[in-house]
Amino acid sequence: MIELGNYNTLKVLRSTSIGLFLGDDEGTEILLPNKYVPEDFEIDQEMEVFCYLDNAERPISTTLKPKVIRNGFAYLRVVEVGAYGAFMDWGLEKHLLVPFREQSQRMEEGNTYIVHCYMDEESMRLTGSSRVDKFLSNENVAYEQNDEVDLLVHRKTPLGWEVIVDNRYKGLIFDSDIFKPVNVGDYLKGFIKNVRDDKKLDISLQPIGSKMLEPTAKTILDKLVQNDGFLPLHDKSSPDEIMSTLHMSKKAFKKGAGILYRQRKINIQEDGIYLL
């Protein structure tokens, strides 16, 4: 079955004057307009396309890559505000509508917002919503400490930054765990720091405990290579200086430098560390 709002792998059925007709194993067909047809194709070859409704509300496919797919989240810009809501640029010819009822705050043209894309059951149209929280639930989280996750930064709170975890859950990066600039809309890799009894997720931007050591050492080594083999950092360097240079805590720096020293990859002097 062809799923609107998602990528589908379909077979080329036939070529016509208006484009290719693609189909699935259940006999459903959809048009790939001429402007998206590749120069070389064969009948029965498989193609991956994104399927949605065009401006005339007809099912259509495209080889364009949208910025968000069905049931996903993205940081999108408002290109126009109309009578029914805000129209977002999601990378396709037809903009994604966020109705006024689905706006957590009144959207303004030119501004960007975190938006969820879903299929509206009443209109059967792909729709956007900035009421993000209602599409997130931590009820079935099943992570362990240090599991790697994908993050989308949602908003700033008094405690830190709320993030969308793996497109499904809500997490929090505490300010004390942030050692590099973070902004709304950033896509980041993170690690599960703690799964609380109430299923809330604490997130770290670095691996936890012993797993932190090797990536931290690699970060220091890479920075040494970029800086001609020298960094003016040492035990007496301030935490702010280390954070601005390496985006890590002083504790992490000392552990990473210790690994490199034991591996005889660096020499530690009073004025800093040298690559051997």
N, C-alpha and C positions, 0 to 999 in steps of 0.2 A: 504494500500500500504506500502510495506517495504521501509523504508527510510535509505539509505546508509549514514553512518557518524553519526548515532544517535542510541539511545536505542529503541528497538522495543519489544512489548509484543506479543509473538507468541505462537501458540499451537503446541504441539508435534504431528506430523502426523504419523510417522512410524520410526522404528529403523532398521538400515542397518549395514552392515559390516564396513562401513566407518564413521558412526555416525548417528545422528538423523536428520531427515528432519523436519523442522519447517515451519509453514505456517500462512498466515493471512486470513482474511475473504474474500479476493478477489481471492483466489486460488494461490497466489504467494508462492513459496517454496524457502527455503534456507537451506544450510547444516550447522549443528553444528558438527564439527569434534569430533572424539572419545575422544581426549585428554581434551575436555571441557565438555563432557557429565557427569552430576552428577551421583553418585552411585544409587540414587533412583529417578525414574521418572515413569510417567504413560502416556499412550497415551491420548491425549486430554487435558493434563495439560498445563497451561500457564507458559511460561518462559520469563524472560526479558533478552535480549541479545543485544550486540552491533554488528551492521552490517557494513561491509566495503568490499573492494576488496582485495583479497590476492595477493601474489607475481605473480600469473598467471593471474591476472586481473579477477578472478572469484568472484562473490558475496559469502561472507562467513559470518558466525556469530561466536561470541565468548562470553564467560562469563568473559573475562578479562575486566578491567575497564581502558579505555584510559584516558590520562591526559587532553585531550581536545576533544570536540565533534564538529560536523559541526556547523559553525557560532559562535563558541566560541573562546576564547583567553586563552593562557597559556604561561608559562615560560618554554621553552624547551631547551634541550641540543643537540648540534650537535654531532652525533656519527661518521659521515663520510662526506667528501666533494667529490662528484663525477663529472662526465662530464656534468651533467645536473643541478646540484645545491647541496644543503646541505640536508642531511638526518637527521631528528630529532627523538629523542627517545620520543615517545608519549604513551609508555606503551604497545604497541602491537608488534607482531613478525615482521610485515612489517613496516618499518620506514616511517615517513611523509616527503615527498619531498617539499622543498622550492626552486623553480627554481631560477636561478640567477636573472631573470627579476623581481622577487618578493622580492628581498633582498634590504632593505633600506641601508644596508652597507654590504660589502662582509663578509660572515659568515666564521668562522674558527672552525675547529674541536676542541671539548672540551669546547667551549664557550656556554653560554646560552643566549637566546633572547626571547622577547615577540613575539608570533606568533599567527596569525589568521588562523583558519582552515575553508576552504570553498570548495564548489564543483565547479571545473573548468568547464565552459560550453563547452569549445572546446573538451577537452579530456574526460569529464565526470568522472574525478578522483578526489578524495579528495586531496587537495593541501594546502600547507602552505604559508603564506606571512608574512614578517616582516614590510611591508608597512601598518602599523596599521591604520594610520589616514584615509585612504580611505574607511575603513569599519566602521567608526564611524560617526554619524550624530546627532546633537542636535536639529534638526528641529522640532521633535515632542515630546520634553520633556514635561512632565505633572506632575512635582513634586511640593510638598509644603514644606515649611521649616520644618525641623526635620524629614522628611521621612527617614527611614532607608534604606540603600543601600549596595550592595556588591561591593567591590573595588578590582581591580588588579593594583598594582603600575606599571606604564609604564616607566617614565623617569624623571630625574631631570631637572628643568628649573631655570632660575635666580629668579623666584618668589616663587618657591616651587616644589611640586611633581605633575606631571600629572598622573591621574588615569583613568582607564577604569571603567565606572559606569554601573553596572547591565548588563555587556556584550554588551552594545549598545552605550553608550554615553561617551563623554569626559568630565572630571572634573579636578579641580585643588585644591590641599590642599596647602594653603599658608604656608610658613615657620613659620609664627607667630602662626599658629594653630597646630603645630606639637610639641608634648611633649614626644615623645618616638622615638627610632631608627626606621627608615623607609628605605627599600631597594627595588630596582627593583625586581619585581616578588612576592612581598608580597601580600597575600590575606588578606584583612581587612574588617571590618564592618565600615561604615561611616554614616554620617547624612547630609542631604541637608542643607547647611547654607544659600545659596542665589541662586535664579534663576534670572539671569540678563536679561535685556531687549533683549539682543542679543542671549539669550538662553544658554549662558555659565553658567556652574555649579560651584559654590564655595562649597567645601566639608569640613566638620569638622569631626574629629575622636571622638568627644564627642557630646552628645545632646546639643541643643542650648537653652539658656535662662533658664526658670524655669525647663524645662525637664532635664537639666544637673544635677540638685541637687541630686536627689536620686541615680543615678548610681555613681556619684562622692563620695557620702557618703559611698556607698557600697564598693568602691575601697579602701577607707581609712580604713574601718572596716575590710575588708579582710586582708589588710597589717598588721594591728594591731594584728590580730589573728596569722598570720605567724611569727610575731616578739615578741611572748610571751607577748603581751598586751602593748607594748610601742613603740612609735616612737619619735625620738629626733627632732620633727618639731614643730614650733610655729610661732607666728606673725613676729618674727625677723629673721626667717630662710630665706636664699636667694632663689630667684626663681630657680636658678640652682640646689640647694640642693633638693628642692621640686620636680623639674622635674626628677632628677636622681633617686629619691626614689619612686615616685608615678606616674611618666609620666603624670603630669598635671600641669597647671599653678598655680601660687600662689593664684590668685583670685579664681580659682576653689577649691583649697585646703581650703581656708578660708570659702567658702560657705558650702562645704561638712562637715568640722569640726563643723561649726555652727549648722548644722542639727543634727549631732550626739550629740552635747552638749545639745541642747534643748530636745532631746529624752532621755537624761540622760544615754547615752551609753558610754560617755567618760568623763574624767576629764582633764582639761587643766591646766598644771603647767608651771613654767618658763623654765624647761628643756625639755618640750615636752608634748605629749598627752598620757594619760593612759586609757586603756580599763577598764570599770567598770563591 
